[in-house]
């Protein structure tokens, strides 16, 4: 019965070592994937959130000004047609 107990102890050590190795490999794979993804994103030359928000605000302001000017032109055309 002693050999059975020793065998089980050996199997438990092997399983524990394999689990540790798999955990280490997972950490290495995660690290490698993260570095590759960071390099890919850096190469894409993406804008920051702050830059995006600033351009979005400028576009909204330009659209509002365009709509105001369109309304003004329509008003002036109506006045011109009324005189003519």
C-alpha positions in Angstrom: 0.0 0.0 0.0 3.0 2.2 0.6 3.9 2.2 -3.2 0.4 3.3 -4.1 0.7 6.2 -1.7 4.1 7.1 -3.1 2.7 6.9 -6.7 -0.1 9.2 -5.8 2.3 11.7 -4.3 4.5 11.6 -7.4 1.4 12.1 -9.6 0.3 15.0 -7.5 3.8 16.6 -7.8 3.8 16.1 -11.6 0.3 17.6 -11.9 1.3 20.5 -9.7 4.4 21.1 -11.8 2.4 20.9 -15.0 -0.2 23.4 -13.6 2.7 25.8 -12.7 4.2 25.5 -16.2 0.8 26.2 -17.8 0.3 29.2 -15.6 3.8 30.5 -16.6 3.1 29.9 -20.3 -0.2 31.7 -20.0 1.5 34.7 -18.4 4.2 34.7 -21.2 1.6 34.5 -23.9 -0.4 37.3 -22.4 2.7 39.5 -22.2 3.7 38.7 -25.7 0.2 39.4 -27.0 0.0 42.7 -25.1 3.3 43.9 -26.6 2.3 42.9 -30.1 -1.0 44.7 -29.7 0.6 47.8 -28.3 3.1 47.9 -31.2 0.3 47.5 -33.7 -1.8 50.3 -32.2 1.3 52.6 -32.1 1.9 51.9 -35.8 -1.7 52.8 -36.6 -1.1 56.4 -35.5 -4.5 56.7 -33.7 -5.7 60.0 -32.2 -6.2 60.5 -28.5 -9.6 60.9 -27.0 -8.8 64.6 -26.2 -7.9 65.2 -29.9 -11.1 63.5 -31.1 -13.3 65.5 -28.7 -11.6 68.8 -29.8 -12.2 68.1 -33.5 -15.8 66.9 -32.7 -16.5 70.2 -30.9 -15.0 72.2 -33.8 -17.2 70.3 -36.3 -20.3 70.9 -34.2 -19.5 74.6 -34.0 -18.9 74.7 -37.8 -22.2 73.0 -38.5 -24.1 75.4 -36.2 -22.5 78.3 -38.0 -23.3 76.9 -41.4 -27.0 76.4 -40.4 -27.1 80.0 -39.1 -25.6 81.3 -42.3 -28.0 79.2 -44.4 -31.0 80.7 -42.5 -29.5 84.2 -43.0 -29.1 83.6 -46.8 -32.7 82.3 -47.0 -33.9 85.4 -45.2 -32.0 87.7 -47.5 -33.2 85.9 -50.6 -36.8 86.3 -49.3 -36.3 90.0 -48.8 -34.7 90.3 -52.2 -37.5 88.5 -54.0 -40.1 90.7 -52.1 -38.5 93.9 -53.4 -38.2 92.5 -57.0 
